[in-house]
Amino acid sequence: MAKGKYQEWLKGDNLILLEAWARNGLTDEQIAHNMGISYSTLKDWKIKHSAILATLKKGKEVVDYEVENALLKRALGYKYEEITRERIIDTGQKKRHNNDVELTQYEWNICLAYFEKSCAYCGVSTSDITKDHLDPLNNGGKLTFTNTVPACKSCNSSKKDNQWLFWYQKQKFYDKYRAKKIMDYINFALQMPKSKYVGELVVTKVVEKEVLPDTTAQIFWLKNRKPNDWRDKKDATVSIDKPIIISGADHLED
């Protein structure tokens, strides 16, 4: 787009851009700068091209309305809700792990899907699945995305506090393909960007708060809405019905 040509600024997209600049509170000088023209040129265009004038006026009216509404809201006071959101974590394991739990519900769902909601060790599918530490808790293992797999109660109970591969290779149901899948899962979890498994935020607390009316905002509002009644000083009008006679006027010098 060639800047400085008014024809370009009469097109739909550019009129929307002008309105947005005005709505964002930019002055005419700043808008002219963004358009690549001088302030005097913009003033000339506003006179000659009603579409540009109307667009800028419309944008500025929106800002005026928003400011007025915000000022009135502050003057009268208002209530609002302060909402606290926290990410979902496995609260059922907090006590056992001394509150050191990092596995989110979102991560656990990914883990279950990876192993098709079956035991990572024996492959049994059960609705009563448990969370098992690959590196045991007594060895410093934590309940994290990279250290947790689904396990049936039988495998979880049998494994106890053993390191997973050391224990798994001794089991009759040991399967090298499932062992490889567990190792692949660990690599998958390690390589997954943290932002991808932060977990969903849930509302944990809602507190209603109140902002009291602001007298300064009230005075400012009234002075602008009713200037005759609320201005700081009123003009004193002296009504003279009769001429003022100054005694001794004959003694005044020219």
C-alpha positions, 0 to 999 in steps of 0.5 A: 500500500502506498502511504499518503494516498487518500484513495487507499485510506477510503477502502474498507480494511483501512477505514477499519484500521483508522477506527481501531487507532482512534478507538485505542486512544491515538491522537490525530497527530499519532494517526497521521504519523501511522498513515505516513502523512503530515497532521495538516494533510490529515486535517485536510482529508477530514474536510474533503473526505467524509468517510475518513472524518466519520470513521475517526469520529466513530472510533473516538466516540467508542473510547469516550463511552468506555471512559464515561462508563468506567468513570461512572462505575468508579464513582458509584462503586461496584462489586466484583468476584476475585477468582483463584484458579489452580491446576489440577493435581493428584490430591489423593497422593499428596499425604503420602508424598508430603505434598510433593506431587507434580502429576496433573490430571491432564498428564495422567490422562495422557499416560492412561491413553498411551498404555490404552488404560491397561497395566503397563507391566502385564497388559491387563485392562481394568477399571481399578487401575493404580499409579505406580512409580517406576523409580520407587518412592523410597529411592527418591522417585516422585509422582511425576509425568515421567516416573508414573505408569498405570498398573493393576493392583496385583503388579503394584503390590508385587513390585512394592519398592523395587526399581521397575525393570529389576522387578519386571525382568523376574516376572513370568509375564515379562514381555520385552515389547511392553518393557520397550513401550515403558522406556519409549513412554519415558522418552516421550514424557521427557521430550514433551514440552512442559507447556503441553502438560501443565494441566487444566486450571480449575476454580478453587476459590471465589471471593466477592469484593467491593470497591467503595464509591470514589468521591473524587470521581463523583465530583469530576463527573458532576462538574462535567455533567452539571457545570452550572451547579457544580463548578468551583466558583459562581459568577457574582452578578451585581444588579444596579437599578439606580445610578450611583451618586458619589458625594463630593464629586465637585471637588474631583480634579480633571 
